[in-house]
């Protein structure tokens, strides 16, 4: 089945500007996304001693570090939610977003050999890694639910909002992955700059500190400029605080996710035609 879906001559394509043909390919060959995702999960944890346990290492380690060294930033949370519960809830969202962006952006390069041999929708090289990241998210959310009694908080029905919030982060990360991944094929320096950019973005986001720490007169601008800010705040509200997401933040996040996906996809389609030649 996979061979029948994969082997398509590049000469049959009419070019990157044929958006209709591209969308038809995505719909017709959609099962390939799950084949790519399954392959990527196996590649990610192949010969790893701890296996999928690595999915929880980063959020747990950062939760410990933040609890030890940045707990004073959680003053606005005093009397509401323990700081360690706050940081881990926001780190769940951030780690998922970072994984989607980092792995998705490197998808076209990692599939360079495959691109040179056969045709398949190049988007699948990004989407396969983005979808594979969902497993990591599920593992960390389960761990958080198990650790709730140790954090001193109770399970609330609002945890169900993690699903739409994760979908927003997935859409955002995929859009950014499309954009960065396309540029990275031509400019390999981006590959080395990306980890630094993501690290700086972490400290510029409400992960170690709550959104309430941002001065009120600057808060709206901060949320607009940093698209993940509203989603991470709602991760905290849903997982740790046990309250429903802020509808205004949710609306802004949805709009920004849609814009990033469309922008990233447009750039990707503009640059993809020569991927096989330069990858």
C-alpha positions in Angstrom: 0.0 0.0 0.0 2.7 2.4 1.0 4.6 1.8 -2.3 1.5 2.5 -4.3 1.0 5.8 -2.5 4.6 6.9 -2.6 5.8 6.3 -6.1 4.6 9.3 -8.2 6.6 10.9 -10.9 7.7 14.5 -10.3 7.0 15.2 -14.0 3.3 14.7 -13.3 3.3 17.8 -11.1 2.4 21.1 -12.5 4.5 23.2 -10.0 4.3 24.8 -6.6 1.7 27.4 -7.8 -0.9 24.7 -8.4 -2.5 24.9 -4.9 -5.5 22.8 -5.9 -3.3 19.9 -7.0 -1.3 20.2 -3.8 -4.4 20.1 -1.6 -5.7 17.1 -3.6 -2.4 15.3 -3.0 -2.6 16.0 0.8 -6.2 14.6 1.0 -5.6 11.6 -1.3 -2.3 10.6 0.4 -3.2 11.6 3.9 -2.6 8.0 5.4 1.1 8.6 4.7 1.2 11.1 7.5 0.6 8.4 10.0 3.2 6.1 8.3 5.7 9.0 8.6 4.7 9.6 12.2 5.1 5.9 13.1 8.5 5.7 11.5 9.7 8.9 13.3 8.6 7.7 16.7 10.7 4.5 16.1 13.6 6.6 14.9 13.5 9.0 17.8 13.7 6.3 20.5 15.7 3.7 18.6 18.6 2.4 20.8 17.6 4.8 23.6 18.1 3.0 26.9 15.3 5.0 28.6 13.1 4.9 25.5 10.0 7.1 25.7 10.9 8.0 29.3 13.1 10.7 27.8 9.8 12.6 27.0 9.5 13.5 30.7 13.1 14.4 31.4 13.1 18.0 30.1 9.8 19.1 31.8 10.8 17.4 35.1 14.3 18.8 35.1 13.2 22.3 34.3 10.5 22.1 36.9 13.1 21.3 39.5 15.4 24.1 38.3 12.7 26.7 38.2 11.4 25.7 41.7 14.9 26.1 43.1 16.0 29.3 41.4 13.1 31.3 40.0 10.4 30.6 42.6 10.3 34.3 43.5 8.8 35.0 40.1 5.7 33.2 41.2 4.7 35.8 43.8 1.4 36.6 42.0 0.4 32.9 42.5 0.8 33.1 46.3 -2.2 31.5 48.0 -3.5 30.1 44.7 -1.4 27.4 43.2 2.0 25.9 44.3 4.7 27.3 42.1 6.0 23.8 41.1 2.5 22.9 39.9 2.4 26.1 37.9 5.8 25.6 36.2 5.2 22.0 35.3 1.8 22.8 33.8 3.2 25.5 31.6 6.3 23.4 30.7 4.0 20.7 29.4 2.7 23.1 26.8 6.0 24.7 26.1 7.9 21.4 25.7 5.3 20.1 23.3 5.5 23.3 21.2 9.3 23.3 21.2 9.3 19.6 20.1 6.9 20.2 17.3 8.8 23.2 16.0 12.3 21.7 16.4 11.6 18.3 14.9 9.1 19.5 12.3 11.6 22.1 11.0 14.3 19.4 10.5 12.0 17.1 8.7 12.8 18.1 5.1 16.6 17.7 5.8 16.2 14.4 7.5 14.2 13.1 4.6 16.6 14.5 1.9 17.6 11.0 0.7 13.9 10.0 0.3 13.1 13.2 -1.6 15.8 12.5 -4.1 14.5 9.0 -4.9 10.7 9.4 -5.0 7.9 11.9 -5.0 5.5 12.4 -2.1 4.0 15.6 -0.7 6.9 17.3 0.9 4.6 18.6 3.7 4.6 15.0 5.1 8.3 15.4 6.1 7.2 18.2 8.5 3.8 16.8 9.4 5.2 13.3 10.3 7.5 14.8 13.0 4.8 17.1 14.3 2.3 14.3 14.7 4.9 12.1 16.3 5.4 14.7 19.0 1.8 14.1 20.3 3.0 10.9 22.0 5.4 12.8 24.2 2.6 15.2 25.2 0.3 12.4 26.2 3.1 10.8 28.4 3.9 14.1 30.2 0.2 15.0 30.8 -0.3 11.5 32.3 2.7 12.0 34.5 1.3 15.4 35.7 -2.0 13.8 36.6 -0.2 11.2 38.6 1.9 13.8 40.4 -1.1 16.1 41.3 -1.3 14.9 44.9 2.4 15.6 45.4 1.9 19.1 44.1 -1.0 19.7 46.5 -3.7 20.2 43.9 -6.8 18.2 42.9 -7.9 16.7 39.6 -10.5 18.9 37.9 -12.6 18.3 34.8 -10.9 21.2 33.2 -8.1 18.9 32.2 -10.2 18.1 29.1 -9.2 21.6 27.7 -5.7 20.3 27.3 -6.9 18.6 24.0 -8.0 21.8 22.2 -5.1 23.8 23.7 -2.6 21.2 22.5 -4.2 21.3 19.0 -3.6 25.1 18.9 0.0 24.5 19.8 0.3 21.8 17.2 -1.1 24.1 14.5 1.2 26.9 15.6 4.2 24.7 15.7 3.4 23.1 12.4 3.1 26.5 10.7 6.5 27.6 12.2 8.0 24.2 11.3 6.9 24.7 7.7 8.5 28.1 7.5 11.7 27.3 9.2 12.0 23.9 7.6 11.8 25.4 4.1 14.4 28.0 4.8 16.7 25.5 6.6 17.0 23.5 3.4 18.7 26.4 1.7 20.4 28.0 4.7 21.8 25.4 7.0 22.9 28.0 9.6 19.2 28.0 10.7 19.7 24.5 11.9 22.2 25.6 14.5 20.5 28.9 15.4 17.1 27.2 16.1 18.0 25.7 19.5 19.2 29.1 20.8 16.1 30.9 19.5 13.9 28.4 21.2 15.8 28.7 24.4 15.5 32.5 24.4 11.8 32.1 23.5 11.3 30.0 26.6 12.5 32.7 28.9 10.4 35.3 27.0 7.3 33.2 27.6 5.1 32.9 30.8 6.6 29.6 31.8 8.7 30.5 34.9 6.5 33.4 35.7 2.7 33.8 35.4 1.1 36.1 32.8 -0.1 38.3 35.7 3.6 39.3 36.2 3.5 41.3 33.0 2.3 44.9 33.6 -1.3 45.2 32.6 -0.7 48.1 30.1 1.7 45.8 28.2 -0.1 42.5 28.6 -2.2 42.6 25.4 0.8 43.6 23.3 2.9 40.8 25.0 0.2 38.2 24.1 0.0 39.3 20.5 3.8 39.5 20.0 4.3 36.1 21.7 1.7 33.7 20.2 2.3 30.9 22.7 1.8 33.2 25.8 -2.0 32.9 25.8 -1.9 29.1 25.3 0.6 28.5 28.1 -1.5 30.6 30.5 -4.5 28.5 29.6 -2.5 25.3 30.2 -1.8 26.6 33.7 -5.5 27.5 34.2 -6.8 24.1 32.9 -4.2 21.8 34.5 -3.0 23.4 37.7 -5.7 26.0 38.7 -8.7 23.9 37.7 -10.5 26.8 35.9 -11.7 27.1 32.3 -9.4 28.8 29.8 -9.7 32.5 29.3 -11.9 33.0 26.2 -10.1 36.2 25.1 -6.7 34.5 25.2 -8.2 31.4 23.5 -9.6 33.5 20.7 -6.3 35.4 20.2 -4.4 32.1 20.2 -6.7 30.5 17.6 -6.3 33.5 15.3 -2.5 33.5 15.6 -2.3 29.8 15.1 -4.3 30.1 11.8 -2.1 33.0 10.6 1.1 31.1 11.4 -0.1 27.9 9.6 -1.2 29.8 6.5 2.0 31.9 6.4 4.3 28.9 7.0 2.5 26.8 4.4 2.7 29.5 1.7 6.5 29.9 2.3 7.0 26.2 2.3 5.1 25.7 -1.0 7.1 28.6 -2.6 10.4 27.0 -1.7 9.7 23.3 -2.0 10.2 22.8 -5.8 14.0 22.7 -5.5 14.2 20.7 -2.3 15.4 17.5 -3.9 18.2 19.4 -5.7 19.7 21.2 -2.7 18.8 19.0 0.3 
